[in-house]
Amino acid sequence: MVPVAFDNYQEMNNPIANLLLPGDKNWSHKFVANFSAELQLWDNLKFKTSYGVDLAFWGKDGYTPIYYLRNGQSQTFSSAYSEKRDGTVW
């Protein structure tokens, strides 16, 4: 008897089941501000200072459940993940 290799059948998966798999949930936050102060020292002399900041935070969260859609497209264990990045300009 010849062993049967399941890789040879080119099994198709259900496209609806593929769409129902959870994906990444992307998020982002941004804060931009400018501050300034001016001080009159003498009649013709002023001191002025200013500060500006641009803060950005972004990332993604998600999970992968156990599933089997077809040979080669399956997950045998569940996993969760979270990623955060940030950028600062001042």
CNS distance restraints for C-alpha pairs under 8 A (distance, minus, plus):
assign (resid   6 and name CA) (resid  71 and name CA) 7.80 0.50 0.50
assign (resid   7 and name CA) (resid  71 and name CA) 7.16 0.50 0.50
assign (resid  11 and name CA) (resid  70 and name CA) 6.37 0.50 0.50
assign (resid  11 and name CA) (resid  71 and name CA) 7.11 0.50 0.50
assign (resid  12 and name CA) (resid  70 and name CA) 6.79 0.50 0.50
assign (resid  13 and name CA) (resid  17 and name CA) 7.83 0.50 0.50
assign (resid  13 and name CA) (resid  18 and name CA) 7.54 0.50 0.50
assign (resid  13 and name CA) (resid  69 and name CA) 5.54 0.50 0.50
assign (resid  13 and name CA) (resid  70 and name CA) 5.67 0.50 0.50
assign (resid  14 and name CA) (resid  18 and name CA) 6.38 0.50 0.50
assign (resid  14 and name CA) (resid  69 and name CA) 7.07 0.50 0.50
assign (resid  15 and name CA) (resid  19 and name CA) 6.27 0.50 0.50
assign (resid  16 and name CA) (resid  20 and name CA) 6.28 0.50 0.50
assign (resid  17 and name CA) (resid  21 and name CA) 6.73 0.50 0.50
assign (resid  17 and name CA) (resid  69 and name CA) 7.43 0.50 0.50
assign (resid  18 and name CA) (resid  69 and name CA) 7.45 0.50 0.50
assign (resid  21 and name CA) (resid  64 and name CA) 7.79 0.50 0.50
assign (resid  22 and name CA) (resid  62 and name CA) 7.44 0.50 0.50
assign (resid  22 and name CA) (resid  63 and name CA) 6.97 0.50 0.50
assign (resid  22 and name CA) (resid  64 and name CA) 6.76 0.50 0.50
assign (resid  23 and name CA) (resid  62 and name CA) 6.40 0.50 0.50
assign (resid  23 and name CA) (resid  63 and name CA) 7.47 0.50 0.50
assign (resid  23 and name CA) (resid  64 and name CA) 8.00 0.50 0.50
assign (resid  24 and name CA) (resid  60 and name CA) 6.09 0.50 0.50
assign (resid  24 and name CA) (resid  61 and name CA) 5.79 0.50 0.50
assign (resid  24 and name CA) (resid  62 and name CA) 4.91 0.50 0.50
assign (resid  24 and name CA) (resid  63 and name CA) 7.68 0.50 0.50
assign (resid  25 and name CA) (resid  60 and name CA) 5.35 0.50 0.50
assign (resid  25 and name CA) (resid  61 and name CA) 5.27 0.50 0.50
assign (resid  25 and name CA) (resid  62 and name CA) 6.08 0.50 0.50
assign (resid  26 and name CA) (resid  58 and name CA) 7.61 0.50 0.50
assign (resid  26 and name CA) (resid  59 and name CA) 5.87 0.50 0.50
assign (resid  26 and name CA) (resid  60 and name CA) 4.29 0.50 0.50
assign (resid  26 and name CA) (resid  61 and name CA) 6.67 0.50 0.50
assign (resid  27 and name CA) (resid  58 and name CA) 5.61 0.50 0.50
assign (resid  27 and name CA) (resid  59 and name CA) 5.58 0.50 0.50
assign (resid  27 and name CA) (resid  60 and name CA) 6.03 0.50 0.50
assign (resid  28 and name CA) (resid  56 and name CA) 7.42 0.50 0.50
assign (resid  28 and name CA) (resid  57 and name CA) 5.57 0.50 0.50
assign (resid  28 and name CA) (resid  58 and name CA) 4.04 0.50 0.50
assign (resid  28 and name CA) (resid  59 and name CA) 6.49 0.50 0.50
assign (resid  29 and name CA) (resid  56 and name CA) 5.86 0.50 0.50
assign (resid  29 and name CA) (resid  57 and name CA) 5.12 0.50 0.50
assign (resid  29 and name CA) (resid  58 and name CA) 6.26 0.50 0.50
assign (resid  30 and name CA) (resid  54 and name CA) 7.44 0.50 0.50
assign (resid  30 and name CA) (resid  55 and name CA) 5.71 0.50 0.50
assign (resid  30 and name CA) (resid  56 and name CA) 4.45 0.50 0.50
assign (resid  30 and name CA) (resid  57 and name CA) 6.32 0.50 0.50
assign (resid  31 and name CA) (resid  53 and name CA) 7.87 0.50 0.50
assign (resid  31 and name CA) (resid  54 and name CA) 5.87 0.50 0.50
assign (resid  31 and name CA) (resid  55 and name CA) 5.07 0.50 0.50
assign (resid  31 and name CA) (resid  56 and name CA) 6.44 0.50 0.50
assign (resid  32 and name CA) (resid  52 and name CA) 7.66 0.50 0.50
assign (resid  32 and name CA) (resid  53 and name CA) 5.76 0.50 0.50
assign (resid  32 and name CA) (resid  54 and name CA) 4.48 0.50 0.50
assign (resid  32 and name CA) (resid  55 and name CA) 6.32 0.50 0.50
assign (resid  33 and name CA) (resid  52 and name CA) 5.72 0.50 0.50
assign (resid  33 and name CA) (resid  53 and name CA) 5.46 0.50 0.50
assign (resid  33 and name CA) (resid  54 and name CA) 6.69 0.50 0.50
assign (resid  34 and name CA) (resid  50 and name CA) 7.23 0.50 0.50
assign (resid  34 and name CA) (resid  51 and name CA) 5.71 0.50 0.50
assign (resid  34 and name CA) (resid  52 and name CA) 4.18 0.50 0.50
assign (resid  34 and name CA) (resid  53 and name CA) 6.43 0.50 0.50
assign (resid  35 and name CA) (resid  50 and name CA) 5.53 0.50 0.50
assign (resid  35 and name CA) (resid  51 and name CA) 5.18 0.50 0.50
assign (resid  35 and name CA) (resid  52 and name CA) 6.22 0.50 0.50
assign (resid  36 and name CA) (resid  48 and name CA) 7.27 0.50 0.50
assign (resid  36 and name CA) (resid  49 and name CA) 5.61 0.50 0.50
assign (resid  36 and name CA) (resid  50 and name CA) 4.00 0.50 0.50
assign (resid  36 and name CA) (resid  51 and name CA) 6.24 0.50 0.50
assign (resid  37 and name CA) (resid  48 and name CA) 5.70 0.50 0.50
assign (resid  37 and name CA) (resid  49 and name CA) 5.49 0.50 0.50
assign (resid  37 and name CA) (resid  50 and name CA) 6.40 0.50 0.50
assign (resid  38 and name CA) (resid  46 and name CA) 6.89 0.50 0.50
assign (resid  38 and name CA) (resid  47 and name CA) 5.66 0.50 0.50
assign (resid  38 and name CA) (resid  48 and name CA) 4.25 0.50 0.50
assign (resid  38 and name CA) (resid  49 and name CA) 6.52 0.50 0.50
assign (resid  39 and name CA) (resid  46 and name CA) 5.67 0.50 0.50
assign (resid  39 and name CA) (resid  47 and name CA) 5.06 0.50 0.50
assign (resid  39 and name CA) (resid  48 and name CA) 6.28 0.50 0.50
assign (resid  40 and name CA) (resid  45 and name CA) 6.42 0.50 0.50
assign (resid  40 and name CA) (resid  46 and name CA) 4.58 0.50 0.50
assign (resid  40 and name CA) (resid  47 and name CA) 6.43 0.50 0.50
assign (resid  41 and name CA) (resid  45 and name CA) 5.58 0.50 0.50
assign (resid  41 and name CA) (resid  46 and name CA) 5.47 0.50 0.50
assign (resid  41 and name CA) (resid  47 and name CA) 6.89 0.50 0.50
assign (resid  42 and name CA) (resid  46 and name CA) 6.98 0.50 0.50
assign (resid  51 and name CA) (resid  90 and name CA) 7.30 0.50 0.50
assign (resid  52 and name CA) (resid  90 and name CA) 5.49 0.50 0.50
assign (resid  53 and name CA) (resid  88 and name CA) 7.31 0.50 0.50
assign (resid  53 and name CA) (resid  89 and name CA) 5.77 0.50 0.50
assign (resid  53 and name CA) (resid  90 and name CA) 4.33 0.50 0.50
assign (resid  54 and name CA) (resid  88 and name CA) 5.82 0.50 0.50
assign (resid  54 and name CA) (resid  89 and name CA) 5.06 0.50 0.50
assign (resid  54 and name CA) (resid  90 and name CA) 6.25 0.50 0.50
assign (resid  55 and name CA) (resid  86 and name CA) 7.49 0.50 0.50
assign (resid  55 and name CA) (resid  87 and name CA) 5.92 0.50 0.50
assign (resid  55 and name CA) (resid  88 and name CA) 4.71 0.50 0.50
assign (resid  55 and name CA) (resid  89 and name CA) 6.54 0.50 0.50
assign (resid  56 and name CA) (resid  86 and name CA) 5.52 0.50 0.50
assign (resid  56 and name CA) (resid  87 and name CA) 5.11 0.50 0.50
assign (resid  56 and name CA) (resid  88 and name CA) 6.44 0.50 0.50
assign (resid  57 and name CA) (resid  84 and name CA) 7.23 0.50 0.50
assign (resid  57 and name CA) (resid  85 and name CA) 5.85 0.50 0.50
assign (resid  57 and name CA) (resid  86 and name CA) 4.34 0.50 0.50
assign (resid  57 and name CA) (resid  87 and name CA) 6.51 0.50 0.50
assign (resid  58 and name CA) (resid  84 and name CA) 5.86 0.50 0.50
assign (resid  58 and name CA) (resid  85 and name CA) 5.42 0.50 0.50
assign (resid  58 and name CA) (resid  86 and name CA) 6.27 0.50 0.50
assign (resid  59 and name CA) (resid  82 and name CA) 7.53 0.50 0.50
assign (resid  59 and name CA) (resid  83 and name CA) 5.15 0.50 0.50
assign (resid  59 and name CA) (resid  84 and name CA) 4.30 0.50 0.50
assign (resid  59 and name CA) (resid  85 and name CA) 5.85 0.50 0.50
assign (resid  60 and name CA) (resid  82 and name CA) 5.88 0.50 0.50
assign (resid  60 and name CA) (resid  83 and name CA) 5.32 0.50 0.50
assign (resid  60 and name CA) (resid  84 and name CA) 6.80 0.50 0.50
assign (resid  61 and name CA) (resid  80 and name CA) 7.86 0.50 0.50
assign (resid  61 and name CA) (resid  81 and name CA) 5.83 0.50 0.50
assign (resid  61 and name CA) (resid  82 and name CA) 4.35 0.50 0.50
assign (resid  61 and name CA) (resid  83 and name CA) 6.36 0.50 0.50
assign (resid  62 and name CA) (resid  80 and name CA) 5.86 0.50 0.50
assign (resid  62 and name CA) (resid  81 and name CA) 5.53 0.50 0.50
assign (resid  62 and name CA) (resid  82 and name CA) 6.53 0.50 0.50
assign (resid  63 and name CA) (resid  78 and name CA) 7.38 0.50 0.50
assign (resid  63 and name CA) (resid  79 and name CA) 5.54 0.50 0.50
assign (resid  63 and name CA) (resid  80 and name CA) 4.03 0.50 0.50
assign (resid  63 and name CA) (resid  81 and name CA) 6.03 0.50 0.50
assign (resid  64 and name CA) (resid  75 and name CA) 7.85 0.50 0.50
assign (resid  64 and name CA) (resid  78 and name CA) 5.41 0.50 0.50
assign (resid  64 and name CA) (resid  79 and name CA) 5.24 0.50 0.50
assign (resid  64 and name CA) (resid  80 and name CA) 6.33 0.50 0.50
assign (resid  65 and name CA) (resid  75 and name CA) 7.19 0.50 0.50
assign (resid  65 and name CA) (resid  77 and name CA) 6.96 0.50 0.50
assign (resid  65 and name CA) (resid  78 and name CA) 4.48 0.50 0.50
assign (resid  65 and name CA) (resid  79 and name CA) 6.68 0.50 0.50
assign (resid  66 and name CA) (resid  74 and name CA) 7.54 0.50 0.50
assign (resid  66 and name CA) (resid  75 and name CA) 5.07 0.50 0.50
assign (resid  66 and name CA) (resid  76 and name CA) 5.42 0.50 0.50
assign (resid  66 and name CA) (resid  77 and name CA) 5.27 0.50 0.50
assign (resid  66 and name CA) (resid  78 and name CA) 5.18 0.50 0.50
assign (resid  67 and name CA) (resid  74 and name CA) 5.46 0.50 0.50
assign (resid  67 and name CA) (resid  75 and name CA) 5.22 0.50 0.50
assign (resid  67 and name CA) (resid  76 and name CA) 6.84 0.50 0.50
assign (resid  68 and name CA) (resid  73 and name CA) 6.55 0.50 0.50
assign (resid  68 and name CA) (resid  74 and name CA) 4.28 0.50 0.50
assign (resid  68 and name CA) (resid  75 and name CA) 6.40 0.50 0.50
assign (resid  68 and name CA) (resid  76 and name CA) 7.97 0.50 0.50
assign (resid  69 and name CA) (resid  73 and name CA) 5.80 0.50 0.50
assign (resid  69 and name CA) (resid  74 and name CA) 5.90 0.50 0.50
assign (resid  70 and name CA) (resid  74 and name CA) 6.62 0.50 0.50
